[in-house]
Structures are given as structure tokens and as C-alpha cells.
């Protein structure tokens, strides 16, 4: 497994360990050749934001 793919494969586990919720997706290779994206928020921030609009 190439190093950059290995890093992306282990990143979700690292985020879980520090209480992040996240999702992964891919973006157009026209934007970046490394077309993987991880979006996340810390669980405490998510909880404190539930009542806000």
C-alpha cells in the first residue's frame, strides 16, 4: 500500500481516538490528484451545537 493511502487508511482510527465524528468522500482529481477528503467535528462541539440554529 502506498504511504499516502496508508495514512488515509489510518486517519479515521486516529480521529475516533480523539473523539471526532467524521465522514470521508472523494473530490474531483481536477481539484487535487489526492482526491480523498475527510470532514470532521469534535464530538463535544457537535453536542454543544445541537440547540443552535
C-alpha positions in Angstrom: 0.0 0.0 0.0 1.5 3.4 -0.9 2.4 5.6 2.0 -0.3 8.3 1.2 -3.0 5.7 1.0 -1.8 4.1 4.3 -2.0 7.5 6.0 -5.6 8.0 4.8 -6.5 4.5 5.9 -5.3 5.1 9.4 -6.6 8.6 9.8 -10.2 7.6 10.7 -8.9 5.4 13.6 -6.8 8.4 14.9 -9.8 10.7 14.7 -12.0 8.2 16.6 -9.4 8.0 19.4 -9.7 11.8 20.0 -13.5 11.9 19.9 -14.1 13.2 16.4 -17.1 12.3 14.2 -16.2 12.3 10.5 -17.2 11.3 7.1 -15.0 10.6 4.1 -15.6 11.3 0.4 -13.7 11.8 -2.8 -13.4 15.0 -4.8 -12.6 15.7 -8.4 -9.0 14.9 -9.4 -9.1 18.3 -11.2 -9.0 19.9 -7.8 -6.3 17.6 -6.4 -4.7 14.4 -7.6 -5.1 13.0 -4.0 -8.8 13.1 -4.3 -9.7 11.9 -0.8 -11.3 14.1 1.8 -12.0 13.7 5.5 -14.5 16.1 7.1 -14.8 16.0 10.9 -16.1 17.7 14.0 -15.1 17.1 17.6 -17.9 15.3 19.5 -18.1 18.0 22.2 -18.5 20.7 19.6 -21.3 18.7 17.9 -23.1 18.2 21.2 -22.9 21.9 22.1 -24.1 23.0 18.7 -27.3 20.8 18.7 -29.5 23.6 20.1 -28.1 26.3 17.8 -29.6 27.3 14.5 
